Amino acid sequence: MKDYTEIYNEAASVFAQATGAKLTPELLFIDQFTDLKVIEDALKRNQVPIADIDLAHFDGLQAEALFGEIGNVLAIRIDAEGSRQELIHAILHELARQLLHERETVEFTEDDAFIAAGYEIWSEFAAEMLARAINVENIGVPMMLYELDPAKFLEEAQLRGFARYAVEVCSSFEGRTAKGWPDLAKEMQAQNLPMQKIVRTLFGRIKTGNWDIDEPWLGRLGADCYIEYGLKA
């Protein structure tokens, strides 16, 4: 039986050493038999604006960060499949989301479809890139671009799939060694890989170290997804 508190503490220690940030979300350990009231109570304590949440929300997830007005909740699935290192990485990813969330100054409503889409892509992309930078020893050797299967990420045209695809491109050997966008673009074109405009936008932020975002930038990123991939607003 895994000690999930100890696993969280290990991940949090690694995160604090790498970023200098000591985050203290309320930990919520859940499994398929958890009383829904346990989750609801944690969300209410932190004023997390999620209505009618059910356990299906956590299907397929190892961890999930939930943001509230008073505090944040980090839900960790204790019945999810995966190794200790996979769970540590999942926690690092969610801690990265929390850190980025606390740094953000952008305010927008879900009514702006382009900005909301851009934010969803950026938050997933940036958190995973930060988690991989922290957890590089456990990620292993970067894959080559030609090993990517775009359909794996894009077949359902989901925003999170777009973000994960961009992560794989930017984390690949070619992405990590590229000095600038022309290098990576040349490799992507040689492999006839899609999403070059979106990858360019995200790659530029990571490569320059400029992680600050604003509404116009998010709107352009979201618009590219809707226009290039025919998503419906």
Buried (B, 14 or more C-beta within 10 A) or exposed (E): EEEBEEBBEBBBEBBEEBBEBEBEBBBBBBEEEBEEEEBBEBBEEBEBEEEEBEBEBBEEBBBBBBBBEEBBBBBBBBEBEEEEEEBBBBBBBBBBBBBBEEEBEBEBEEEBBBBBBBBBBBBBBBBBBBBBBBBEEBBEEBBEBEEBEBEEBBEEEEBBBBBBBBBBBBBBBBBEEBEEBEEBBEBBEEBEBBBBEBBBBBBEBBBEEEBEBEBEBBBBBBBBBBEBBEBEE
